[in-house]
Amino acid sequence: MFGKLNMAIIGTGRMASVMAETVRKVRGVRLYAVASRDASRASEFGEQHGIKKMYGSYEELAEDSKVNFVYIATPHSEHFENAKLFLEHGKHVLMEKAFTINAKQAETLYEIADSHQVLLTEAMWVRFMPMAGTIRDVLDSKVIGEPVMLTANLGYNVRRKQRLIEPALGGGTLLDLGVYPLNFAAMFFGLEISEVHAACTYTSKHLDEQESITLKYPSGKMAVLTATMAGVSDRKGIITGTKGYMIVENINNFESITVYDLDNKQLSSYKRPKQNTGYEYEVEAFAKAVKQGASDCQEMPRSETISIMHLMDEIRRQFGVVYPCEISAVPAIEAAEPEPVQAPEVSAPEPAPVFADPAPAPAPEVSEPAADIAPAAEETAAETAELTAAPAAETAENISETSEVMTQETEQMSEAQLWD
């Protein structure tokens, strides 16, 4: 495939706007189209960003033969249906985190992608950043000796955000924030995990609000990870070795690395290179993989995406957090009471970790059923039928407003702007 690739954006929120501006400075990619379930929003977004093709439905865009790949910036509760539509129409898909609601959905999407010979990749932006390679280089140099422990945290006071507090929208801290510490651990300690211990506090609707996750590895290494939607954290990642340690500032967008010896004396430091928005790296890597006809993106391989989805399924099982769509259909995971349970040994990353199911336990009560919550109208596709089986509690106008809030609250390059 030669020349510029035509990229389309699905969703018109703040993350979509950041990506639209990012693509203008990415070689080999042309921002060709935008789609929204509200034609007026698509038109407004298109005019704002100089996009000529504007569609008032995802289905219309899927039929456009000139679209090479689609960037999906909708809430993760809608990712499965959104991606399925475009994959089945032969479009390559770059999709924001959290990739899907659960591992079963992720595996199904990759099967669809393979059957249509298109590329599907999770847009976990830190995976594509140059600083990720710098961290690996420092570890490989053995300047801190053999790594033995890793800690990472991420926290913002966002417990009033709609997408985080509604079960039907895949809410809770884990899929929105906890996925970053988990990826940090996976990038540098791998996914060969022997034990998982997780605990959390709960929102009024039985979603995880604050959480602590401990991972044990067959080698004896440990990772201790925390995330919260209730307060602001320092966002640091620390890797401890036998001869020293390193501190990574901001696991959500690597800013710097500082290396210390046994006596806490600073040995070296590294600053991140100048970046446009930070999202350019994932677009460049994805476009390159598309042009090469690759079936996977080496920076974020499917095996790791699926493994982390399995890991989050196990963590939610220990929390006892189940989403309405998993209850109304055949559950992708079984719920358990929210107490620590030791997970059996997991192989990594090929094949993806499969945690043995414990004896069935009743699903926890969800204080407000999915039927009483109106999911985002702009981003909701086929899942809407399941989530609105009973009359919605909000009017159509309120649904539209909820959708706009959700799409505009997706992650951004500036954490201050994103999580205010």
Buried (B, 14 or more C-beta within 10 A) or exposed (E): EEEBBBBBBBBBBBBBBBBBBBBEEBEBBBBBBBBBBBBEBBBBBBEEBEBEBBBBBBEBBBEBEEBBBBBBBBBBBBBBBBBBBBBBBEBBBBBBBBBBBBBBBBBBBBEBBEEBEBBBBBBBBBBBBEBBEBBEEBBEEEBBBEBBBBBBBBBBEBBEBBBBBBBBBBBBBBBBBBBBBBBBBBBBBBBBBBBBBBBBBBBEBBBBBBBBBBBBBEEEBBBBBBBBBBEEBEBBBBBBBEEBBBBBBBBBBBBBBBBBBEEEEEBEEBEBEEBBBBBBBBBBBBBBBBBEEEBBBEBBBBBBBBBBBBBBBBBBBBBBBBBBBBBBEEBBBBBBEBEEBEBEEBEBBEEBBBBEEEEEEEBBEBEBBBBBBBBBBBBBBEBBEBBBEEEBEBEEEEBBBBBBBBBBBBBBBEBEEBBE
